């Protein structure tokens, strides 16, 4: 599967080790994009005494990298869920639980801790649970080739 498809499309399946590696690669790529976007704020810090202005420029500059990070990580997690024969929409409750856990830590620390722990276990499950060994509703197992199909003249071609 080409890197562009792995990082930007939501179809297909991804095994455990590639999931782990591409997850970190996406973070590195998006982190570089965020740093590059915030570079004007770093340069502006020598010219402007207002931390508010510098903060706004940094956030605006980092925003494309944040969107890129979310998209790539979502595509990778959805492919991993597909390998486990689960719908990609499960990512929504996993992210909502992690987000709620972070918010609840301030208001209700015990509840926030529980939500964060459950979300952490859900993401660890993605890393350690074995995928389906056979075809499922989301495609063939990762690493298997599509079987050759004869064309109209009887020659074998890859699909």
DSSP file (Angstrom, degrees, kcal/mol; ACC not computed):
  #  RESIDUE AA STRUCTURE BP1 BP2  ACC     N-H-->O    O-->H-N    N-H-->O    O-->H-N    TCO  KAPPA ALPHA  PHI   PSI    X-CA   Y-CA   Z-CA
    1    1 A X              0   0    0      0, 0.0     5,-0.0     0, 0.0    11,-0.0   0.000 360.0 360.0 360.0 128.1    0.0    0.0    0.0
    2    2 A X     >  -     0   0    0      1,-0.1     4,-2.1     4,-0.0     3,-0.4  -0.266 360.0-118.0 -64.8 151.5    1.5    3.4   -1.0
    3    3 A X  H  > S+     0   0    0      1,-0.2     4,-2.6     2,-0.2     5,-0.2   0.865 113.9  57.7 -58.0 -39.0    2.4    5.8    1.8
    4    4 A X  H  > S+     0   0    0      1,-0.2     4,-1.7     2,-0.2     5,-0.3   0.898 108.4  46.1 -59.9 -40.9   -0.1    8.4    0.4
    5    5 A X  H  > S+     0   0    0     -3,-0.4     4,-1.7     2,-0.2    -1,-0.2   0.885 112.2  50.9 -69.7 -38.3   -2.9    5.9    0.8
    6    6 A X  H  < S+     0   0    0     -4,-2.1    -2,-0.2     1,-0.2    -1,-0.2   0.914 118.4  36.5 -65.0 -42.4   -1.8    4.9    4.3
    7    7 A X  H  < S+     0   0    0     -4,-2.6    68,-0.3    -5,-0.2    69,-0.2   0.710 130.0  25.5 -86.6 -20.5   -1.6    8.4    5.6
    8    8 A X  H  < S+     0   0    0     -4,-1.7     2,-0.3    -5,-0.2    -3,-0.2   0.593 104.0  71.6-125.1 -12.0   -4.6   10.0    3.8
    9    9 A X     <  -     0   0    0     -4,-1.7    70,-0.2    -5,-0.3     0, 0.0  -0.769  58.6-148.7-109.6 156.9   -7.2    7.5    2.9
   10   10 A X        +     0   0    0     -2,-0.3     2,-0.3    68,-0.1    78,-0.1   0.281  67.3  91.8-106.9   9.2   -9.6    5.6    5.2
   11   11 A X        +     0   0    0     -6,-0.2     2,-0.1     2,-0.1    -2,-0.1  -0.693  65.4  36.5-103.4 158.8   -9.9    2.3    3.3
   12   12 A X  S    S-     0   0    0    126,-0.4     2,-0.3    -2,-0.3    70,-0.2  -0.426  79.0 -79.1 100.0-175.1   -7.9   -0.8    3.7
   13   13 A X        -     0   0    0    127,-0.1     2,-0.4    -2,-0.1    67,-0.2  -0.905  27.1-159.9-130.4 154.9   -6.3   -2.6    6.7
   14   14 A X        -     0   0    0     65,-1.2    69,-0.2    -2,-0.3    -2,-0.0  -0.986  15.0-137.3-140.4 125.8   -3.2   -2.1    8.7
   15   15 A X     >  -     0   0    0     -2,-0.4     4,-2.0     1,-0.1     5,-0.2  -0.119  35.1 -93.5 -74.6 176.6   -1.4   -4.7   10.8
   16   16 A X  H  > S+     0   0    0      2,-0.2     4,-2.4     1,-0.2     5,-0.2   0.936 118.2  43.2 -61.6 -54.5    0.0   -4.1   14.3
   17   17 A X  H  > S+     0   0    0      1,-0.2     4,-2.5     2,-0.2     5,-0.2   0.938 116.5  46.1 -65.1 -47.8    3.7   -3.2   13.5
   18   18 A X  H  > S+     0   0    0      1,-0.2     4,-3.1     2,-0.2     5,-0.3   0.891 111.1  55.0 -60.3 -35.6    2.9   -1.0   10.5
   19   19 A X  H  X S+     0   0    0     -4,-2.0     4,-2.1     2,-0.2    -2,-0.2   0.946 110.0  45.9 -58.4 -48.6    0.2    0.7   12.6
   20   20 A X  H  X S+     0   0    0     -4,-2.4     4,-1.6     2,-0.2    -2,-0.2   0.923 117.0  43.8 -60.7 -46.7    2.8    1.5   15.3
   21   21 A X  H  X S+     0   0    0     -4,-2.5     4,-2.3     1,-0.2    -2,-0.2   0.924 116.1  44.8 -69.4 -45.5    5.4    2.7   12.8
   22   22 A X  H  X S+     0   0    0     -4,-3.1     4,-2.7     2,-0.2    -1,-0.2   0.830 108.0  59.4 -69.7 -30.6    3.1    4.8   10.6
   23   23 A X  H  X S+     0   0    0     -4,-2.1     4,-1.6    -5,-0.3    -1,-0.2   0.931 111.5  40.5 -59.9 -45.7    1.4    6.3   13.7
   24   24 A X  H  X S+     0   0    0     -4,-1.6     4,-2.1     2,-0.2    -2,-0.2   0.873 112.7  54.6 -73.3 -36.7    4.8    7.6   14.8
   25   25 A X  H  X S+     0   0    0     -4,-2.3     4,-2.6     1,-0.2    -2,-0.2   0.918 107.7  50.8 -60.8 -42.7    5.8    8.7   11.3
   26   26 A X  H  X S+     0   0    0     -4,-2.7     4,-2.7     1,-0.2     5,-0.3   0.896 109.0  51.5 -61.7 -40.3    2.6   10.7   11.0
   27   27 A X  H  X S+     0   0    0     -4,-1.6     4,-2.3    -5,-0.2    -1,-0.2   0.886 110.7  47.9 -63.5 -38.5    3.3   12.4   14.3
   28   28 A X  H  X S+     0   0    0     -4,-2.1     4,-2.3     2,-0.2    -2,-0.2   0.924 113.4  47.2 -68.1 -44.5    6.8   13.3   13.1
   29   29 A X  H  X S+     0   0    0     -4,-2.6     4,-2.0     2,-0.2    -2,-0.2   0.946 116.4  43.4 -61.9 -48.4    5.5   14.7    9.8
   30   30 A X  H  X S+     0   0    0     -4,-2.7     4,-2.6     1,-0.2    -1,-0.2   0.876 111.2  55.2 -67.4 -37.0    2.8   16.7   11.5
   31   31 A X  H  X S+     0   0    0     -4,-2.3     4,-2.5    -5,-0.3    -1,-0.2   0.909 108.4  48.9 -61.3 -41.5    5.2   17.9   14.2
   32   32 A X  H  X S+     0   0    0     -4,-2.3     4,-2.5     2,-0.2    -1,-0.2   0.894 110.9  50.3 -63.4 -39.9    7.5   19.2   11.5
   33   33 A X  H  X S+     0   0    0     -4,-2.0     4,-2.1     2,-0.2    32,-0.3   0.893 111.1  49.0 -65.5 -39.1    4.6   21.0    9.8
   34   34 A X  H  X S+     0   0    0     -4,-2.6     4,-1.7     2,-0.2    -2,-0.2   0.927 112.3  47.6 -66.4 -43.5    3.5   22.5   13.1
   35   35 A X  H  X S+     0   0    0     -4,-2.5     4,-0.8     1,-0.2    -2,-0.2   0.917 111.9  49.9 -63.3 -42.3    7.0   23.7   13.9
   36   36 A X  H >< S+     0   0    0     -4,-2.5     3,-0.6     1,-0.2     4,-0.4   0.889 110.8  50.6 -63.3 -38.0    7.4   25.2   10.3
   37   37 A X  H 3< S+     0   0    0     -4,-2.1     3,-0.4     1,-0.2     4,-0.2   0.806 110.4  49.3 -68.8 -28.8    4.1   26.9   10.8
   38   38 A X  H >X S+     0   0    0     -4,-1.7     4,-1.7    23,-0.2     3,-0.7   0.535  83.7  94.4 -87.8  -6.3    5.1   28.4   14.1
   39   39 A X  H <X S+     0   0    0     -4,-0.8     4,-2.4    -3,-0.6     5,-0.2   0.879  79.5  56.8 -54.5 -42.6    8.5   29.7   12.7
   40   40 A X  H 3> S+     0   0    0     -3,-0.4     4,-2.5    -4,-0.4    -1,-0.3   0.877 105.1  52.8 -58.2 -34.6    7.0   33.2   11.9
   41   41 A X  H <> S+     0   0    0     -3,-0.7     4,-1.4    -4,-0.2    -1,-0.2   0.903 108.2  49.8 -66.9 -39.5    6.0   33.5   15.6
   42   42 A X  H  < S+     0   0    0     -4,-1.7     4,-0.4     1,-0.2    -2,-0.2   0.915 114.3  44.6 -63.8 -41.6    9.6   32.7   16.7
   43   43 A X  H >< S+     0   0    0     -4,-2.4     3,-0.9     1,-0.2     4,-0.3   0.865 111.9  53.3 -68.9 -35.8   11.0   35.3   14.3
   44   44 A X  H >X S+     0   0    0     -4,-2.5     4,-2.2    -5,-0.2     3,-1.4   0.752  91.1  75.8 -70.5 -24.4    8.3   37.8   15.4
   45   45 A X  T 3< S+     0   0    0     -4,-1.4    -1,-0.2     1,-0.3    -2,-0.2   0.759  93.1  52.8 -62.7 -23.7    9.2   37.3   19.1
   46   46 A X  T <4 S+     0   0    0     -3,-0.9    -1,-0.3    -4,-0.4    -2,-0.2   0.672 116.4  38.9 -81.8 -17.2   12.4   39.5   18.5
   47   47 A X  T <4 S+     0   0    0     -3,-1.4     2,-0.4    -4,-0.3    -2,-0.2   0.714 111.9  53.4-104.3 -25.4   10.4   42.3   17.0
   48   48 A X     <  -     0   0    0     -4,-2.2    -1,-0.1     1,-0.1     6,-0.0  -0.916  55.0-160.0-120.5 138.8    7.2   42.4   19.0
   49   49 A X        +     0   0    0     -2,-0.4     2,-0.8    -3,-0.1     3,-0.1   0.426  66.1  99.9 -92.9   0.2    6.8   42.8   22.8
   50   50 A X     >  -     0   0    0      1,-0.2     4,-1.9     2,-0.0     3,-0.2  -0.776  51.5-168.4 -94.6 110.0    3.2   41.4   22.9
   51   51 A X  H  > S+     0   0    0     -2,-0.8     4,-2.4     1,-0.2    -1,-0.2   0.803  88.1  60.9 -64.9 -26.4    3.0   37.8   23.9
   52   52 A X  H  > S+     0   0    0      2,-0.2     4,-2.3     1,-0.2    -1,-0.2   0.925 105.4  46.0 -64.7 -43.8   -0.6   37.7   22.8
   53   53 A X  H  > S+     0   0    0      2,-0.2     4,-2.5     1,-0.2     5,-0.2   0.922 113.6  48.9 -64.6 -44.0    0.3   38.6   19.2
   54   54 A X  H  X S+     0   0    0     -4,-1.9     4,-2.2     1,-0.2    -1,-0.2   0.897 111.3  50.8 -62.8 -40.4    3.0   36.0   19.2
   55   55 A X  H  X S+     0   0    0     -4,-2.4     4,-2.5     2,-0.2    -2,-0.2   0.905 110.1  48.6 -63.6 -42.8    0.7   33.4   20.6
   56   56 A X  H  X S+     0   0    0     -4,-2.3     4,-2.6     2,-0.2     5,-0.2   0.921 112.1  48.8 -64.3 -43.8   -2.0   34.1   18.0
   57   57 A X  H  X S+     0   0    0     -4,-2.5     4,-2.3     1,-0.2    -1,-0.2   0.895 111.9  50.2 -63.2 -39.0    0.6   33.9   15.2
   58   58 A X  H  X S+     0   0    0     -4,-2.2     4,-2.3     2,-0.2    -2,-0.2   0.917 112.1  46.3 -65.2 -43.6    1.9   30.6   16.6
   59   59 A X  H  X S+     0   0    0     -4,-2.5     4,-1.5     2,-0.2    -2,-0.2   0.928 114.0  47.7 -66.4 -44.7   -1.6   29.1   16.8
   60   60 A X  H  X S+     0   0    0     -4,-2.6     4,-0.6     1,-0.2    -1,-0.2   0.908 114.5  47.5 -62.6 -41.0   -2.5   30.2   13.3
   61   61 A X  H  < S+     0   0    0     -4,-2.3     4,-0.4    -5,-0.2     3,-0.3   0.860 114.2  46.0 -68.0 -35.4    0.7   28.9   12.0
   62   62 A X  H  X S+     0   0    0     -4,-2.3     4,-2.0   -25,-0.2     3,-0.4   0.682  90.6  86.3 -80.9 -18.1    0.4   25.6   13.7
   63   63 A X  H  X S+     0   0    0     -4,-1.5     4,-2.5     1,-0.2     5,-0.2   0.883  85.7  51.1 -56.0 -46.2   -3.2   25.0   12.8
   64   64 A X  H  X S+     0   0    0     -4,-0.6     4,-2.5    -3,-0.3    -1,-0.2   0.899 111.3  50.0 -59.1 -37.3   -2.5   23.4    9.4
   65   65 A X  H  > S+     0   0    0     -3,-0.4     4,-2.4    -4,-0.4    -1,-0.2   0.860 109.2  51.6 -66.8 -35.1   -0.1   21.0   11.1
   66   66 A X  H  X S+     0   0    0     -4,-2.0     4,-2.5     2,-0.2    -2,-0.2   0.922 111.6  46.2 -66.7 -44.3   -2.7   20.1   13.7
   67   67 A X  H  X S+     0   0    0     -4,-2.5     4,-2.5     2,-0.2    -2,-0.2   0.918 113.0  50.3 -63.6 -43.5   -5.3   19.4   11.0
   68   68 A X  H  X S+     0   0    0     -4,-2.5     4,-2.6    -5,-0.2     5,-0.2   0.912 110.7  49.9 -59.7 -43.6   -2.8   17.3    9.1
   69   69 A X  H  X S+     0   0    0     -4,-2.4     4,-2.5     1,-0.2     5,-0.3   0.933 111.3  47.7 -61.9 -47.7   -1.9   15.4   12.3
   70   70 A X  H  X S+     0   0    0     -4,-2.5     4,-2.3     1,-0.2    -2,-0.2   0.927 113.5  47.9 -60.1 -45.7   -5.6   14.6   13.1
   71   71 A X  H  X S+     0   0    0     -4,-2.5     4,-2.4     2,-0.2    -2,-0.2   0.943 114.2  44.7 -62.8 -49.4   -6.3   13.5    9.5
   72   72 A X  H  X S+     0   0    0     -4,-2.6     4,-2.1     1,-0.2    -1,-0.2   0.923 115.5  46.7 -64.4 -44.5   -3.3   11.2    9.2
   73   73 A X  H  X S+     0   0    0     -4,-2.5     4,-2.6    -5,-0.2    -1,-0.2   0.887 112.0  51.4 -66.0 -37.3   -3.7    9.6   12.7
   74   74 A X  H  X S+     0   0    0     -4,-2.3     4,-2.5    -5,-0.3    -1,-0.2   0.923 109.8  49.7 -64.1 -42.9   -7.4    9.1   12.0
   75   75 A X  H  X S+     0   0    0     -4,-2.4     4,-1.8   -68,-0.3    -2,-0.2   0.895 113.3  46.7 -62.2 -39.9   -6.7    7.4    8.7
   76   76 A X  H  X S+     0   0    0     -4,-2.1     4,-1.8   -69,-0.2    -2,-0.2   0.921 113.5  46.9 -69.6 -44.6   -4.1    5.1   10.4
   77   77 A X  H  X S+     0   0    0     -4,-2.6     4,-2.6     1,-0.2    -2,-0.2   0.893 110.3  53.4 -66.3 -39.1   -6.4    4.2   13.3
   78   78 A X  H  X S+     0   0    0     -4,-2.5     4,-2.4     1,-0.2    -1,-0.2   0.913 108.1  50.4 -62.7 -41.6   -9.4    3.5   11.0
   79   79 A X  H  X S+     0   0    0     -4,-1.8     4,-1.8     2,-0.2   -65,-1.2   0.888 110.4  49.9 -63.0 -37.6   -7.3    1.1    9.0
   80   80 A X  H  X S+     0   0    0     -4,-1.8     4,-1.1   -67,-0.2    -2,-0.2   0.908 109.5  50.7 -67.6 -40.7   -6.2   -0.7   12.2
   81   81 A X  H  <>S+     0   0    0     -4,-2.6     5,-2.8     1,-0.2     3,-0.4   0.892 107.8  54.1 -61.4 -39.2   -9.9   -0.9   13.3
   82   82 A X  H ><5S+     0   0    0     -4,-2.4     3,-1.9     1,-0.2    56,-0.3   0.888 103.0  55.8 -61.9 -38.4  -10.7   -2.4    9.9
   83   83 A X  H 3<5S+     0   0    0     -4,-1.8    49,-2.8     1,-0.3    -1,-0.2   0.808 107.6  49.6 -63.5 -27.6   -8.0   -5.0   10.4
   84   84 A X  T 3<5S-     0   0    0     -4,-1.1    -1,-0.3    -3,-0.4    -2,-0.2   0.284 121.7-111.7 -90.7   8.9   -9.8   -5.9   13.6
   85   85 A X  T < 5S+     0   0    0     -3,-1.9     2,-0.4     1,-0.2    -3,-0.2   0.858  76.0 132.0  60.8  38.9  -13.1   -6.1   11.6
   86   86 A X      < -     0   0    0     -5,-2.8    -1,-0.2    -8,-0.1    -2,-0.2  -0.904  63.1-104.3-118.4 149.0  -14.4   -3.0   13.4
   87   87 A X    >   -     0   0    0     -2,-0.4     3,-1.7     1,-0.1     4,-0.2  -0.415  25.4-125.0 -68.7 143.9  -16.0    0.0   11.9
   88   88 A X  T >  S+     0   0    0      1,-0.3     3,-1.8     2,-0.2     4,-0.3   0.692 102.3  79.0 -64.7 -18.5  -13.9    3.2   11.7
   89   89 A X  T >> S+     0   0    0      1,-0.3     3,-1.5     2,-0.2     4,-0.7   0.687  73.0  79.1 -65.4 -16.1  -16.6    5.1   13.5
   90   90 A X  H <> S+     0   0    0     -3,-1.7     4,-1.7     1,-0.3    -1,-0.3   0.762  78.3  72.4 -61.3 -22.6  -15.3    3.5   16.8
   91   91 A X  H <> S+     0   0    0     -3,-1.8     4,-2.6     1,-0.2    -1,-0.3   0.843  88.2  62.4 -59.7 -32.8  -12.5    6.1   16.6
   92   92 A X  H <> S+     0   0    0     -3,-1.5     4,-2.7    -4,-0.3    -1,-0.2   0.936 105.3  42.2 -62.1 -47.9  -15.1    8.8   17.6
   93   93 A X  H  X S+     0   0    0     -4,-0.7     4,-2.3     2,-0.2    -1,-0.2   0.855 113.6  54.2 -70.1 -30.5  -15.9    7.3   21.0
   94   94 A X  H  X S+     0   0    0     -4,-1.7     4,-2.0     2,-0.2    -2,-0.2   0.935 113.5  40.9 -66.2 -44.4  -12.2    6.6   21.6
   95   95 A X  H  X S+     0   0    0     -4,-2.6     4,-2.9     2,-0.2     5,-0.2   0.900 114.2  52.5 -69.0 -40.5  -11.3   10.2   20.9
   96   96 A X  H  X S+     0   0    0     -4,-2.7     4,-2.9    -5,-0.2     5,-0.2   0.896 109.8  49.4 -62.2 -39.5  -14.3   11.5   22.8
   97   97 A X  H  X S+     0   0    0     -4,-2.3     4,-2.4     2,-0.2    -1,-0.2   0.915 112.6  46.5 -65.8 -43.0  -13.4    9.5   25.8
   98   98 A X  H  X S+     0   0    0     -4,-2.0     4,-1.8     2,-0.2    -2,-0.2   0.919 115.6  46.3 -64.5 -43.3   -9.8   10.7   25.8
   99   99 A X  H  X S+     0   0    0     -4,-2.9     4,-2.1     2,-0.2    -2,-0.2   0.926 113.6  47.9 -64.8 -45.9  -10.9   14.3   25.3
  100  100 A X  H  X S+     0   0    0     -4,-2.9     4,-3.1     1,-0.2     5,-0.2   0.885 108.2  56.0 -63.3 -38.4  -13.5   14.0   28.1
  101  101 A X  H  X S+     0   0    0     -4,-2.4     4,-1.2    -5,-0.2    -1,-0.2   0.912 107.7  48.4 -59.9 -42.0  -11.0   12.4   30.4
  102  102 A X  H  < S+     0   0    0     -4,-1.8     4,-0.4     1,-0.2    -1,-0.2   0.903 115.1  44.2 -64.7 -41.1   -8.7   15.4   29.9
  103  103 A X  H >X S+     0   0    0     -4,-2.1     3,-1.1     1,-0.2     4,-0.8   0.902 111.4  53.2 -69.0 -41.0  -11.4   17.9   30.6
  104  104 A X  H 3X S+     0   0    0     -4,-3.1     4,-2.4     1,-0.2     8,-0.5   0.705  89.8  76.9 -71.0 -18.8  -12.8   15.9   33.6
  105  105 A X  H 3< S+     0   0    0     -4,-1.2    -1,-0.2     7,-0.2     4,-0.2   0.834  99.2  45.2 -59.7 -30.4   -9.4   15.8   35.3
  106  106 A X  H <4 S+     0   0    0     -3,-1.1    -1,-0.2    -4,-0.4     3,-0.2   0.866 125.2  29.3 -78.4 -37.7  -10.0   19.4   36.3
  107  107 A X  H  < S+     0   0    0     -4,-0.8     2,-0.4     1,-0.2    -2,-0.2   0.919 138.9  11.6 -91.4 -51.4  -13.6   19.1   37.5
  108  108 A X     X  -     0   0    0     -4,-2.4     4,-2.8     1,-0.1     5,-0.3  -0.787  67.2-172.3-131.4  87.0  -13.9   15.5   38.7
  109  109 A X  H  > S+     0   0    0     -2,-0.4     4,-2.4     1,-0.2     5,-0.2   0.828  83.5  51.0 -54.4 -39.1  -10.4   14.0   39.0
  110  110 A X  H  > S+     0   0    0      2,-0.2     4,-2.1     1,-0.2    -1,-0.2   0.940 114.2  43.2 -66.2 -45.7  -11.5   10.4   39.7
  111  111 A X  H  > S+     0   0    0     -3,-0.2     4,-2.5     1,-0.2    -2,-0.2   0.892 114.2  51.4 -66.4 -39.6  -13.9   10.3   36.8
  112  112 A X  H  X S+     0   0    0     -4,-2.8     4,-2.3    -8,-0.5    -7,-0.2   0.888 109.4  50.5 -63.4 -39.5  -11.4   12.0   34.5
  113  113 A X  H  X S+     0   0    0     -4,-2.4     4,-2.4    -5,-0.3    -2,-0.2   0.915 110.6  48.9 -65.3 -42.7   -8.7    9.4   35.5
  114  114 A X  H  X S+     0   0    0     -4,-2.1     4,-2.5     2,-0.2    -2,-0.2   0.933 112.3  48.0 -62.4 -46.2  -11.1    6.5   34.8
  115  115 A X  H  X S+     0   0    0     -4,-2.5     4,-2.4     1,-0.2    -1,-0.2   0.902 112.8  48.9 -61.9 -41.1  -12.0    7.9   31.4
  116  116 A X  H  X S+     0   0    0     -4,-2.3     4,-2.4     2,-0.2    -1,-0.2   0.898 111.4  49.2 -65.8 -40.8   -8.3    8.5   30.5
  117  117 A X  H  X S+     0   0    0     -4,-2.4     4,-2.4     2,-0.2    -2,-0.2   0.916 111.7  48.6 -65.5 -43.2   -7.4    4.9   31.6
  118  118 A X  H  X S+     0   0    0     -4,-2.5     4,-2.1     2,-0.2    -2,-0.2   0.924 112.7  48.2 -63.1 -43.8  -10.2    3.4   29.5
  119  119 A X  H  X S+     0   0    0     -4,-2.4     4,-2.2     2,-0.2    -2,-0.2   0.902 110.5  51.9 -63.3 -40.4   -9.2    5.5   26.5
  120  120 A X  H  X S+     0   0    0     -4,-2.4     4,-2.3     1,-0.2    -2,-0.2   0.918 109.8  48.6 -62.1 -43.8   -5.6    4.4   27.0
  121  121 A X  H  X S+     0   0    0     -4,-2.4     4,-2.3     2,-0.2    -1,-0.2   0.863 108.6  54.7 -64.6 -35.1   -6.5    0.8   27.1
  122  122 A X  H  X S+     0   0    0     -4,-2.1     4,-1.3     2,-0.2    -2,-0.2   0.926 111.5  43.6 -64.0 -43.7   -8.6    1.2   24.0
  123  123 A X  H  X S+     0   0    0     -4,-2.2     4,-1.0     1,-0.2    -2,-0.2   0.847 113.0  51.9 -71.9 -32.7   -5.6    2.6   22.1
  124  124 A X  H  X S+     0   0    0     -4,-2.3     4,-2.1     1,-0.2     5,-0.3   0.863 103.3  59.2 -67.8 -35.0   -3.3   -0.1   23.5
  125  125 A X  H  X S+     0   0    0     -4,-2.3     4,-2.7     1,-0.2    -1,-0.2   0.893 101.3  55.0 -58.7 -39.7   -5.8   -2.7   22.4
  126  126 A X  H  < S+     0   0    0     -4,-1.3    -1,-0.2     1,-0.2    -2,-0.2   0.861 110.4  46.8 -60.3 -35.0   -5.3   -1.4   18.8
  127  127 A X  H  < S+     0   0    0     -4,-1.0    -2,-0.2    -3,-0.2    -1,-0.2   0.860 124.1  27.6 -76.3 -35.9   -1.6   -2.0   19.2
  128  128 A X  H  < S+     0   0    0     -4,-2.1     2,-0.2     2,-0.1    -2,-0.2   0.672  90.9 100.1-106.8 -19.0   -1.7   -5.5   20.7
  129  129 A X  S  < S-     0   0    0     -4,-2.7     2,-0.2    -5,-0.3  -113,-0.1  -0.507  74.2-120.9 -72.0 132.3   -4.9   -7.2   19.4
  130  130 A X        -     0   0    0     -2,-0.2     3,-0.1     1,-0.1    -1,-0.1  -0.491  27.1-127.0 -72.1 142.1   -4.2   -9.5   16.5
  131  131 A X        -     0   0    0     -2,-0.2   -47,-0.2     1,-0.2     2,-0.2  -0.231  39.6 -72.1 -78.9 173.5   -6.1   -8.7   13.3
  132  132 A X        -     0   0    0    -49,-2.8    -1,-0.2     1,-0.1     4,-0.1  -0.472  35.0-150.9 -66.4 135.1   -8.3  -11.0   11.3
  133  133 A X  S    S+     0   0    0     -2,-0.2     2,-0.2    -3,-0.1     8,-0.2   0.642  77.7  49.8 -81.7 -14.6   -6.2  -13.7    9.5
  134  134 A X  S    S-     0   0    0      1,-0.1    -2,-0.1     6,-0.1     5,-0.0  -0.637 104.8 -68.7-116.7 174.8   -8.8  -14.0    6.7
  135  135 A X        +     0   0    0     -2,-0.2     2,-0.2     5,-0.1     5,-0.2  -0.321  54.1 178.9 -59.3 143.5  -10.6  -11.6    4.5
  136  136 A X  B >   -A  139   0A   0      3,-2.2     3,-1.8    -4,-0.1   -53,-0.0  -0.701  50.3 -73.7-132.0-169.8  -13.2   -9.4    6.2
  137  137 A X  T 3  S+     0   0    0      1,-0.3     3,-0.1    -2,-0.2    -2,-0.1   0.577 128.8  53.2 -65.3  -7.9  -15.6   -6.7    5.2
  138  138 A X  T 3  S-     0   0    0      1,-0.4  -126,-0.4   -56,-0.3    -1,-0.3   0.338 118.3 -86.9-111.6   4.5  -12.7   -4.3    4.8
  139  139 A X  B <   -A  136   0A   0     -3,-1.8    -3,-2.2  -127,-0.1    -1,-0.4  -0.755  62.5 -29.4 127.9-171.5  -10.4   -6.3    2.5
  140  140 A X  S    S-     0   0    0     -2,-0.2  -127,-0.1    -5,-0.2     3,-0.1  -0.383  76.5 -81.9 -78.1 159.4   -7.7   -8.9    2.5
  141  141 A X    >   -     0   0    0     -8,-0.2     3,-1.8     1,-0.1    -1,-0.1  -0.296  59.4 -89.9 -59.4 147.1   -5.3   -9.3    5.4
  142  142 A X  T 3  S+     0   0    0      1,-0.2    -1,-0.1    -3,-0.1     3,-0.1  -0.294 113.0  28.5 -58.1 141.1   -2.4   -6.9    5.3
  143  143 A X  T 3  S+     0   0    0      1,-0.3     2,-0.3    -3,-0.1    -1,-0.2   0.333  93.6 113.4  90.4  -7.4    0.6   -8.2    3.4
  144  144 A X    <   -     0   0    0     -3,-1.8    -1,-0.3    -4,-0.0     2,-0.2  -0.743  62.7-127.8 -96.9 148.2   -1.4  -10.5    1.1
  145  145 A X        -     0   0    0     -2,-0.3     2,-0.3    -3,-0.1    -4,-0.1  -0.614  25.4-104.6 -91.3 152.0   -1.6   -9.8   -2.6
  146  146 A X        -     0   0    0     -2,-0.2    13,-0.2     1,-0.1     3,-0.1  -0.578  48.8-104.0 -69.8 134.5   -4.8   -9.5   -4.5
  147  147 A X        -     0   0    0     -2,-0.3    12,-0.4     1,-0.1     2,-0.1  -0.262  38.6-100.6 -62.7 149.2   -5.2  -12.7   -6.6
  148  148 A X        -     0   0    0     10,-0.1     2,-0.4    11,-0.1    10,-0.2  -0.427  36.8-158.8 -69.9 142.6   -4.5  -12.5  -10.3
  149  149 A X  E     -B  157   0B   0      8,-2.4     8,-2.1    -2,-0.1     2,-0.1  -0.980  17.5-119.7-124.4 135.1   -7.5  -12.3  -12.5
  150  150 A X  E     -B  156   0B   0     -2,-0.4     6,-0.2     6,-0.2     5,-0.1  -0.479  26.1-139.8 -73.0 143.1   -7.6  -13.2  -16.2
  151  151 A X    >   -     0   0    0      4,-3.1     3,-1.7    -2,-0.1    -1,-0.1  -0.195  40.8 -79.2 -88.2-170.6   -8.5  -10.4  -18.6
  152  152 A X  T 3  S+     0   0    0      1,-0.3    -2,-0.1     2,-0.1    -1,-0.0   0.753 132.0  50.1 -65.9 -23.9  -10.7  -10.8  -21.7
  153  153 A X  T 3  S-     0   0    0      2,-0.1    -1,-0.3     0, 0.0     3,-0.1   0.410 120.6-105.7 -92.6   2.2   -7.9  -12.4  -23.7
  154  154 A X  S <  S+     0   0    0     -3,-1.7     2,-0.1     1,-0.3    -2,-0.1   0.381  76.0 136.3  92.3  -4.6   -7.0  -14.9  -21.0
  155  155 A X        -     0   0    0     -5,-0.1    -4,-3.1     1,-0.1     2,-0.5  -0.475  57.3-117.0 -75.6 149.7   -3.8  -13.1  -19.9
  156  156 A X  E     +B  150   0B   0     -6,-0.2     2,-0.3    -2,-0.1    -6,-0.2  -0.744  38.2 175.1 -90.6 130.2   -3.3  -12.8  -16.1
  157  157 A X  E     -B  149   0B   0     -8,-2.1    -8,-2.4    -2,-0.5     2,-0.4  -0.947  31.9-111.8-132.0 154.5   -3.2   -9.3  -14.7
  158  158 A X              0   0    0     -2,-0.3   -10,-0.1   -10,-0.2   -11,-0.1  -0.687 360.0 360.0 -86.6 136.5   -3.0   -8.0  -11.2
  159  159 A X              0   0    0    -12,-0.4    -1,-0.1    -2,-0.4   -12,-0.1   0.391 360.0 360.0-101.0 360.0   -6.1   -6.1   -9.9
